[in-house]
Amino acid sequence: MYDAFVVHAQTSCRLLGDSFDTMVIITSCVSPVFFTDSDKRNTGPKMVPDWTPEKIDEQARRAGKAIAWAKKAKAGEFKKDPYEILSVEGSLQWYCTFSALLIAFAFGRASSRTLGMAGIDGDDAQSLLHTLQAPGLALLIAAVGSSICSAVLASGKNRSGFVWAVKGLLGGPLAVLQLRDLDSLITRGEAEAAEKSA
């Protein structure tokens, strides 16, 4: 490829009337057209001529401060806990389903008609509905109380008050029992310090 470049340069010099030595000096300063394919493979960082060693040191200090800040922020985060997500699973789900169905049936407008289709009419249906309204109201009050209790208890254990308030509303007293059995959340930095001391 270089031989082809020399032949092309000599031919150009003869046509232009220049000497070949002048052409070699000019082409040694300017990158030749024939070597553009190799330039695509050799891609390095752009030269920054105004960077001095002091500027490079200052840039390294800034990068070090950013890394230290990121580590400090990460150490201040709470550890991930599967109980801290807003999901109602297991026994809480069963409790939520049962209480929702009982409250809906006890206070629903169509409950007396449903009992009538099942063969329970008149006073028997009304007495059954009045009997079911007491436990339904108790479950409703327990859900609101559990929500408030879970929110207060969660804030004392460094846990999300909103997540546990919703879990208390849906899961009732079972959510409070589950939260009571959990430990306080600790930060990643505290967990690393505990692992090092152990």
C-alpha positions as YAML, in Angstrom:
chain: A
units: angstrom
residues:
- id: 1
  name: MET
  ca: [0.00, 0.00, 0.00]
- id: 2
  name: TYR
  ca: [2.86, 2.34, 0.81]
- id: 3
  name: ASP
  ca: [4.49, 1.53, -2.56]
- id: 4
  name: ALA
  ca: [1.29, 2.55, -4.32]
- id: 5
  name: PHE
  ca: [1.37, 5.81, -2.40]
- id: 6
  name: VAL
  ca: [4.98, 6.50, -3.49]
- id: 7
  name: VAL
  ca: [4.18, 5.76, -7.11]
- id: 8
  name: HIS
  ca: [1.13, 8.04, -6.93]
- id: 9
  name: ALA
  ca: [3.22, 10.81, -5.32]
- id: 10
  name: GLN
  ca: [5.94, 10.55, -7.95]
- id: 11
  name: THR
  ca: [3.37, 10.70, -10.73]
- id: 12
  name: SER
  ca: [1.69, 13.71, -9.15]
- id: 13
  name: CYS
  ca: [5.03, 15.49, -8.78]
- id: 14
  name: ARG
  ca: [5.88, 14.99, -12.43]
- id: 15
  name: LEU
  ca: [2.47, 16.28, -13.52]
- id: 16
  name: LEU
  ca: [2.62, 19.31, -11.24]
- id: 17
  name: GLY
  ca: [6.24, 20.05, -11.97]
- id: 18
  name: ASP
  ca: [7.33, 19.77, -8.32]
- id: 19
  name: SER
  ca: [10.28, 17.80, -7.08]
- id: 20
  name: PHE
  ca: [9.64, 14.49, -5.33]
- id: 21
  name: ASP
  ca: [11.58, 15.59, -2.21]
- id: 22
  name: THR
  ca: [9.15, 18.49, -1.62]
- id: 23
  name: MET
  ca: [6.22, 16.13, -1.96]
- id: 24
  name: VAL
  ca: [7.67, 13.72, 0.63]
- id: 25
  name: ILE
  ca: [8.06, 16.53, 3.15]
- id: 26
  name: ILE
  ca: [4.49, 17.70, 2.60]
- id: 27
  name: THR
  ca: [2.98, 14.21, 2.83]
- id: 28
  name: SER
  ca: [4.93, 13.39, 5.98]
- id: 29
  name: CYS
  ca: [3.12, 16.27, 7.76]
- id: 30
  name: VAL
  ca: [-0.33, 15.52, 6.41]
- id: 31
  name: SER
  ca: [-1.87, 12.08, 6.78]
- id: 32
  name: PRO
  ca: [-2.22, 10.46, 3.35]
- id: 33
  name: VAL
  ca: [-5.59, 9.53, 1.92]
- id: 34
  name: PHE
  ca: [-4.52, 5.90, 1.45]
- id: 35
  name: PHE
  ca: [-4.17, 5.27, 5.20]
- id: 36
  name: THR
  ca: [-7.65, 6.36, 6.31]
- id: 37
  name: ASP
  ca: [-8.77, 2.74, 6.84]
- id: 38
  name: SER
  ca: [-6.06, 2.16, 9.42]
- id: 39
  name: ASP
  ca: [-7.02, 5.41, 11.18]
- id: 40
  name: LYS
  ca: [-10.49, 4.04, 11.89]
- id: 41
  name: ARG
  ca: [-9.00, 1.17, 13.86]
- id: 42
  name: ASN
  ca: [-6.65, 3.38, 15.83]
- id: 43
  name: THR
  ca: [-9.12, 5.51, 17.74]
- id: 44
  name: GLY
  ca: [-7.68, 6.93, 20.91]
- id: 45
  name: PRO
  ca: [-8.67, 9.78, 23.16]
- id: 46
  name: LYS
  ca: [-8.52, 13.23, 21.63]
- id: 47
  name: MET
  ca: [-5.50, 15.22, 22.60]
- id: 48
  name: VAL
  ca: [-6.07, 17.93, 25.17]
- id: 49
  name: PRO
  ca: [-3.00, 20.15, 24.89]
- id: 50
  name: ASP
  ca: [-3.99, 22.58, 27.64]
- id: 51
  name: TRP
  ca: [-4.07, 19.90, 30.35]
- id: 52
  name: THR
  ca: [-1.28, 20.28, 32.80]
- id: 53
  name: PRO
  ca: [-0.29, 17.84, 35.55]
- id: 54
  name: GLU
  ca: [-2.05, 20.12, 38.06]
- id: 55
  name: LYS
  ca: [-5.29, 20.00, 36.05]
- id: 56
  name: ILE
  ca: [-5.06, 16.22, 35.81]
- id: 57
  name: ASP
  ca: [-4.52, 16.00, 39.59]
- id: 58
  name: GLU
  ca: [-7.51, 18.28, 40.19]
- id: 59
  name: GLN
  ca: [-9.68, 16.10, 37.93]
- id: 60
  name: ALA
  ca: [-8.53, 12.99, 39.83]
- id: 61
  name: ARG
  ca: [-9.41, 14.68, 43.16]
- id: 62
  name: ARG
  ca: [-12.89, 15.49, 41.87]
- id: 63
  name: ALA
  ca: [-13.41, 11.90, 40.73]
- id: 64
  name: GLY
  ca: [-12.21, 10.65, 44.12]
- id: 65
  name: LYS
  ca: [-14.64, 12.95, 45.94]
- id: 66
  name: ALA
  ca: [-17.51, 11.73, 43.75]
- id: 67
  name: ILE
  ca: [-16.66, 8.09, 44.44]
- id: 68
  name: ALA
  ca: [-16.37, 8.76, 48.19]
- id: 69
  name: TRP
  ca: [-19.73, 10.56, 48.18]
- id: 70
  name: ALA
  ca: [-21.37, 7.64, 46.32]
- id: 71
  name: LYS
  ca: [-19.95, 5.12, 48.82]
- id: 72
  name: LYS
  ca: [-21.15, 7.22, 51.74]
- id: 73
  name: ALA
  ca: [-24.63, 7.54, 50.21]
- id: 74
  name: LYS
  ca: [-24.78, 3.80, 49.60]
- id: 75
  name: ALA
  ca: [-23.67, 3.07, 53.16]
- id: 76
  name: GLY
  ca: [-26.52, 5.29, 54.43]
- id: 77
  name: GLU
  ca: [-29.20, 3.35, 52.55]
- id: 78
  name: PHE
  ca: [-31.26, 0.79, 54.37]
- id: 79
  name: LYS
  ca: [-30.71, -2.84, 53.48]
- id: 80
  name: LYS
  ca: [-33.24, -4.43, 51.16]
- id: 81
  name: ASP
  ca: [-35.90, -6.41, 52.97]
- id: 82
  name: PRO
  ca: [-38.55, -8.57, 51.25]
- id: 83
  name: TYR
  ca: [-41.15, -7.40, 53.79]
- id: 84
  name: GLU
  ca: [-40.73, -3.76, 52.74]
- id: 85
  name: ILE
  ca: [-42.51, -4.12, 49.42]
- id: 86
  name: LEU
  ca: [-46.18, -3.28, 49.07]
- id: 87
  name: SER
  ca: [-47.54, -6.79, 48.59]
- id: 88
  name: VAL
  ca: [-50.07, -8.76, 50.59]
- id: 89
  name: GLU
  ca: [-49.13, -12.43, 50.54]
- id: 90
  name: GLY
  ca: [-49.79, -15.63, 52.43]
- id: 91
  name: SER
  ca: [-51.90, -15.36, 55.57]
- id: 92
  name: LEU
  ca: [-52.42, -11.63, 55.06]
- id: 93
  name: GLN
  ca: [-53.97, -12.36, 51.66]
- id: 94
  name: TRP
  ca: [-56.34, -14.97, 53.10]
- id: 95
  name: TYR
  ca: [-57.37, -12.62, 55.91]
- id: 96
  name: CYS
  ca: [-57.95, -9.76, 53.44]
- id: 97
  name: THR
  ca: [-60.10, -11.94, 51.17]
- id: 98
  name: PHE
  ca: [-62.18, -13.36, 54.03]
- id: 99
  name: SER
  ca: [-62.79, -10.00, 55.71]
- id: 100
  name: ALA
  ca: [-63.64, -8.27, 52.40]
- id: 101
  name: LEU
  ca: [-66.20, -10.94, 51.52]
- id: 102
  name: LEU
  ca: [-67.74, -10.92, 55.01]
- id: 103
  name: ILE
  ca: [-68.01, -7.11, 55.13]
- id: 104
  name: ALA
  ca: [-69.41, -6.96, 51.59]
- id: 105
  name: PHE
  ca: [-72.02, -9.62, 52.33]
- id: 106
  name: ALA
  ca: [-72.98, -8.19, 55.73]
- id: 107
  name: PHE
  ca: [-73.47, -4.61, 54.51]
- id: 108
  name: GLY
  ca: [-74.37, -5.19, 50.85]
- id: 109
  name: ARG
  ca: [-77.74, -4.20, 49.38]
- id: 110
  name: ALA
  ca: [-78.11, -7.39, 47.36]
- id: 111
  name: SER
  ca: [-77.42, -9.75, 50.27]
- id: 112
  name: SER
  ca: [-81.09, -10.18, 51.19]
- id: 113
  name: ARG
  ca: [-81.95, -10.95, 47.56]
- id: 114
  name: THR
  ca: [-79.11, -13.47, 47.41]
- id: 115
  name: LEU
  ca: [-80.40, -15.17, 50.55]
- id: 116
  name: GLY
  ca: [-83.91, -15.13, 49.02]
- id: 117
  name: MET
  ca: [-82.61, -17.00, 45.94]
- id: 118
  name: ALA
  ca: [-80.96, -19.50, 48.30]
- id: 119
  name: GLY
  ca: [-84.34, -20.15, 49.97]
- id: 120
  name: ILE
  ca: [-83.91, -18.02, 53.11]
- id: 121
  name: ASP
  ca: [-86.68, -15.39, 53.08]
- id: 122
  name: GLY
  ca: [-88.01, -12.58, 55.26]
- id: 123
  name: ASP
  ca: [-87.11, -12.43, 58.95]
- id: 124
  name: ASP
  ca: [-84.61, -15.29, 58.79]
- id: 125
  name: ALA
  ca: [-82.58, -13.42, 56.14]
- id: 126
  name: GLN
  ca: [-82.67, -10.14, 58.07]
- id: 127
  name: SER
  ca: [-81.65, -11.80, 61.34]
- id: 128
  name: LEU
  ca: [-78.76, -13.57, 59.59]
- id: 129
  name: LEU
  ca: [-77.60, -10.28, 58.04]
- id: 130
  name: HIS
  ca: [-77.83, -8.48, 61.42]
- id: 131
  name: THR
  ca: [-75.83, -11.30, 62.97]
- id: 132
  name: LEU
  ca: [-73.13, -10.99, 60.27]
- id: 133
  name: GLN
  ca: [-72.94, -7.20, 60.61]
- id: 134
  name: ALA
  ca: [-71.42, -7.38, 64.11]
- id: 135
  name: PRO
  ca: [-68.33, -9.40, 63.07]
- id: 136
  name: GLY
  ca: [-68.12, -7.37, 59.86]
- id: 137
  name: LEU
  ca: [-68.01, -4.13, 61.81]
- id: 138
  name: ALA
  ca: [-65.46, -5.65, 64.19]
- id: 139
  name: LEU
  ca: [-63.23, -6.62, 61.24]
- id: 140
  name: LEU
  ca: [-63.57, -3.10, 59.78]
- id: 141
  name: ILE
  ca: [-62.59, -1.46, 63.08]
- id: 142
  name: ALA
  ca: [-59.73, -3.94, 63.51]
- id: 143
  name: ALA
  ca: [-58.45, -3.08, 60.02]
- id: 144
  name: VAL
  ca: [-58.38, 0.67, 60.74]
- id: 145
  name: GLY
  ca: [-56.79, 0.12, 64.16]
- id: 146
  name: SER
  ca: [-54.21, -2.27, 62.69]
- id: 147
  name: SER
  ca: [-53.36, 0.27, 60.03]
- id: 148
  name: ILE
  ca: [-52.65, 2.98, 62.61]
- id: 149
  name: CYS
  ca: [-50.78, 0.58, 64.90]
- id: 150
  name: SER
  ca: [-48.66, -0.75, 62.03]
- id: 151
  name: ALA
  ca: [-47.71, 2.75, 60.88]
- id: 152
  name: VAL
  ca: [-46.58, 3.73, 64.39]
- id: 153
  name: LEU
  ca: [-44.75, 0.45, 65.00]
- id: 154
  name: ALA
  ca: [-43.04, 0.58, 61.60]
- id: 155
  name: SER
  ca: [-41.59, 4.05, 62.17]
- id: 156
  name: GLY
  ca: [-39.99, 2.79, 65.39]
- id: 157
  name: LYS
  ca: [-38.29, -0.01, 63.46]
- id: 158
  name: ASN
  ca: [-36.96, 2.19, 60.60]
- id: 159
  name: ARG
  ca: [-39.50, 0.70, 58.22]
- id: 160
  name: SER
  ca: [-41.87, 2.39, 55.79]
- id: 161
  name: GLY
  ca: [-44.92, 3.67, 57.65]
- id: 162
  name: PHE
  ca: [-47.00, 3.90, 54.46]
- id: 163
  name: VAL
  ca: [-46.28, 0.32, 53.37]
- id: 164
  name: TRP
  ca: [-47.12, -1.09, 56.77]
- id: 165
  name: ALA
  ca: [-50.23, 1.11, 57.15]
- id: 166
  name: VAL
  ca: [-51.59, -0.36, 53.91]
- id: 167
  name: LYS
  ca: [-50.61, -3.87, 55.01]
- id: 168
  name: GLY
  ca: [-52.31, -3.24, 58.37]
- id: 169
  name: LEU
  ca: [-55.48, -2.03, 56.63]
- id: 170
  name: LEU
  ca: [-55.63, -5.10, 54.40]
- id: 171
  name: GLY
  ca: [-54.12, -7.72, 56.69]
- id: 172
  name: GLY
  ca: [-55.57, -6.57, 60.00]
- id: 173
  name: PRO
  ca: [-54.02, -7.85, 63.22]
- id: 174
  name: LEU
  ca: [-51.96, -10.42, 61.30]
- id: 175
  name: ALA
  ca: [-49.91, -7.57, 59.79]
- id: 176
  name: VAL
  ca: [-49.23, -6.16, 63.26]
- id: 177
  name: LEU
  ca: [-48.08, -9.58, 64.46]
- id: 178
  name: GLN
  ca: [-45.83, -9.99, 61.43]
- id: 179
  name: LEU
  ca: [-44.31, -6.53, 61.93]
- id: 180
  name: ARG
  ca: [-43.76, -7.15, 65.63]
- id: 181
  name: ASP
  ca: [-41.68, -10.25, 64.84]
- id: 182
  name: LEU
  ca: [-39.40, -8.35, 62.42]
- id: 183
  name: ASP
  ca: [-36.14, -6.72, 63.46]
- id: 184
  name: SER
  ca: [-35.35, -3.05, 62.94]
- id: 185
  name: LEU
  ca: [-33.91, -2.19, 59.55]
- id: 186
  name: ILE
  ca: [-30.25, -1.23, 59.58]
- id: 187
  name: THR
  ca: [-28.23, 0.66, 57.01]
- id: 188
  name: ARG
  ca: [-25.67, -1.01, 54.77]
- id: 189
  name: GLY
  ca: [-22.88, 0.71, 56.69]
- id: 190
  name: GLU
  ca: [-24.16, -0.67, 60.00]
- id: 191
  name: ALA
  ca: [-24.47, -4.14, 58.47]
- id: 192
  name: GLU
  ca: [-20.87, -4.02, 57.18]
- id: 193
  name: ALA
  ca: [-19.63, -2.83, 60.57]
- id: 194
  name: ALA
  ca: [-21.52, -5.68, 62.28]
- id: 195
  name: GLU
  ca: [-20.03, -8.23, 59.85]
- id: 196
  name: LYS
  ca: [-16.51, -6.92, 60.46]
- id: 197
  name: SER
  ca: [-16.89, -7.08, 64.23]
- id: 198
  name: ALA
  ca: [-18.30, -10.62, 64.15]
...
